[in-house]
Amino acid sequence: MKSGKYSPNLHRSRIASGLLLAFLLLLASDAYAFDLDQLSAQLAKPAVVRGTLIQEKHLRALPKPLTSRGQFVLSRDLGLLWQLHSPLQQDYRIDSQGIAKRTPSGWQQQPGQDVAAQQSRLFLAVLKGDHSGLARDFALELSGTAEAWQLRLIPNSLLLKQIFSSIQIDGGAQVQRIELQETQGDRTVLRLPDSQAGAALSEQEQRDFAQ
C-alpha cells in the first residue's frame, strides 16, 4: 500500500479498536468508582431486609458440615433478628445493647466475649454496610462492581486475630454469602439466597425489637 492511500478496512479496524478501548476504559472506571462508601450506602438503603439463612459450620473433626436453617430480619435502625428453625429452634436479637436470646420468660442478654458473639456482631456490621465499624478491627479489600462485589476482611485487632484468619463477603444489591475462616482451621459459611428489601417491620418484629 502506498503511503497516504485510504483503506476502508484499515479505517473500520481503527474505529473498532477505538470503540473497544473506550468500552474497556468505561468498565475499568466503573469498577474503580465502586468504593466502600458506595457499598455502605447501597447496603444501608433498605429500611428492612428479610430472607432465608443457611449456616454451615465446617469442623475439622467432622466429614460433613453442621447445617442450621432459619430466617433473618435486618432493621437499618434497630438491629438484627436471627431466627433458627432447624435442627433446633432458637431466636437471637443483635443490636447496640449486645446479643439477646429468646427464652420462655422473654429476651435474655448473653455474654459478649465468645466466638458466637463476635460472629453475631460481625454479621450485623456486614449486613448493615457499616464499613467504618469494620475498619476499626479489619483491613478491608473491596473488588468488583455494585452488581457483583467481593469484600475481604483481614483482622488487625489482637482479639480477632486469635479467632479469624480472614473473612470473605460476596454480594450484589444485598449480602449473599459470608465465609469466616477461623485460625484453628474451622470455617463458617453463611448463605442468604433470597434476601428481600422492605419498607417497614411487622407488628411482631416491632415487639421483638422493643422488648
Buried (B, 14 or more C-beta within 10 A) or exposed (E): EEEEEEEEEEEEEEEEEEEEEEEEEEEEEEEEEBEBEBBBEBBEEBBBBBBBBBBBBBBEEEEEBEEBBBBBBBBBEBBBBBBBBEEEEEBBBBBEEBBBEBEEEEBEEBEEEEBEBBBBBBBBBBBBBBBEBBEEBBEBEBEBEBEEBEBBBBBEEEEBEEBBBBBBBBBBBBBBBBBBBBEEEBBBBBBBEEBEBBEEBEEEBEEBBEE
